[in-house]
Amino acid sequence: FKNSAKVVLNVAKTSYAESFAINNGIAYVTREFVYTPIASGKCGENATWAFYGNGQLVIGGSGAMYDYTSRSQQPWAAYRNQIKSIVIGKDITHVGQYAFAYSFNVLTVTFEEGSKVGSIGAVSFYYMVYLKSVVLPETVYSVGNLAFAYSENLASVYVPQNTESISAAAFKNSSKVVLNVAKTSYGETFAVKNDISYVT
């Protein structure tokens, strides 16, 4: 761009092009960096998954995710330790058994606005040592066995007021957890019965 004095580069944030512009004193504007999937596939009859270079695992499509019988069956097993965030699309209705178990480095789990998830499968978010909070969608009616167990830093879980069933061991050994429950709801009764800290 020598002697092109008026040029302004349009570059992606954190890209080589941004560094180039800075290092060479060239004017620039930035746009969001768009990651492309490293790997993708199916995780339900109509559900899909994609893993991105920024560590994000996105569950898309619609309907129920498959249930798995172990972590080795996860379609993204080869990338499990690289996953930093999980986004579950609004048209997913069921989070599969063992779906994200042993994803040690996950920091956030997000359900898209308008989520239709009704059931959280057994062992689905098991052993996420860095996960600190989860807001379950208002549509969730059941939480399976050991779903959020052994997540030692999990401190806050929002339980929808219409939830009807939570396994007694859903939060086993997640000793810091505090449930956010509606007054007089099943969630409050569950917390009291199982001696789990809660706020109403």
N, C-alpha and C positions, 0 to 999 in steps of 0.2 A: 504493500500500500504506500510505497515511497512517493512523496510529493502529491498524494491524494489527501490534501489537508482537511477536506470537509467530511471525510468518511467517518461514519459511526457504525461500529460492528454490532450486530444483534447476536448475542451469544447465550448459551445455556449456562445457568448458574453452576459454579464449581468445575466447569469444563476446562479443557486445555485452551480453548479459544478465549475464555475470560482471563486466564493467566497470561496468555499472549498479549492481549490488549493492555493489561496492566504493565507488563514488563517492557512494552514498547511505547508506552505513553499515547496509545490510540483511544479515542473516545469510544464508549460502548454502552449499550443497554442490555439488560439481562431478561431472559425468559426462564420458566421452570425447566429443570432437567427432566426429560421424559425417559424413564427406564423401560427397556424392553425385556420381556420374560427370558430367563435363563432356561427354564423348563416349564412344561404345562401338560395338562391332561384332564382325565375325567376322575371325579371322586363321588359320583352318584349317577343315577340314570340320566338325569339332566343337569347335574352339578359339575362344575369345572374347577380347576385350580391352576394358578400360575405363580411361579416364584421369580422374584425380581432381584436385580443386582444390589439393590439397597437393603436387602434382607426382609422384604415384605412378601408374605404369602397371602394371596387373595383368593377367596373362595367365591366363585360366581355361579351364574346359571340359576337354576331354580330347583325346588323340591328338596328331598332328603339326601343327605350325604350317606355314603355307604358306612356300615358298621364294620370295624376291623377287630380281629381277635388278639392282635399284638402290635407293638410299635413297628415291627419289621414289615408289616403289611401297608403302612402308610405310603402312598404314592410318592411323597416328597421325602422319604426316609433318608435319601442320600444328602439332602440339604438341611436336615433337621437342626443341626447345631449352628447353622448359619441364619436361621429364622430369628428376626428381631421383632417383627410385628405381624399380627394376623388381622385381616379384615374379612368379615363374613358378610356377604351380600344380602340385600334386603329380601330376596325371594327364596332364600334357603329356609327350609322348615324344620330340619333336624340336624344337629351336630353329631356326627357319628362316634361310636365307641372307639376309644384309643386314637381319635383323630389327630390330636396334637400332643399326646402324651410324651413326656421326656424331651420337650422342646426347651432345653435348659436356658437358652439365651433370649427368650421372648420377653419383651418389656411391656408391650401393650396388646390387648385384644379389643377389637372394635366391631360392634354390630352396626351395620349401616342403618341410617334413619329409616323408619318404616319397616323394620325387620319383622319377618313372619316366623321366626324360629319359635317352635313350640316345646321342643324337648332337647335337653342336653344329655348326650349319651354317657354311659359309664366310662370312667378313666379318660375322659376326653381332654381335660386340661391338667392332667396329672403331672406333678413334679416340675412345675415351672418356677424355678427358684428366684427369678428376678421380677416376676409379675407382682404388681402392688395393688391393683384395683381392677374390678370388672363391673360394668353396668349391664345387667341382663335385660333384654327387651321385655316390654310389657306383655308380650305374647307367650312368654315361657311359662309352661304349666308344670313341667317336671324336670328334676335334676337328678342324674343317675349316680350310682355307687362310685365313690372315690373320684368324682368328676373334678374337684378342685383340691384333692388331697396332696399332702406333702409339698405344698407350695409355701415355703417357710416365710416369705416376705409378703404374702398376700394379706393386705390389711383392710380392704373394703370391698364388699360385694353387695350390689343393689339387687334386692329380691323383689320381683313384681308382686303386687298385691293379689293377683289372681293365681299365683302359683299354688298348686294343689298337692304336690308330692316332691319331697327332697329326701334322698337316701340318708340314713343316720350317719353314714361314713363319708358323705359327700365332701366334707372339709377336714377329714382325718389328718392329724399332724400339721395342719395349717394353723398353728397356734396363735398367730397375730390377727386372725380374721375377725372383723366386726361386720355383722350383717346389718344392712339398712332395710328395715321392714316397715310395712304399714301397720298401724295400731289394730289390734284384734284380728289380724290376718293369720293365715296358716303359717306364714314365715315367722311371725312373732312366737306362735305356739311351738314351732319347730326349734327355734333358738332357745327358748326356756327349757323345753324338754331335754335338749341335748347339751345344755350348759355352754352355749356359744354366745359370746359377747354380741350385743346388738344395740342399735339406736332405732327409734321409731319415728 
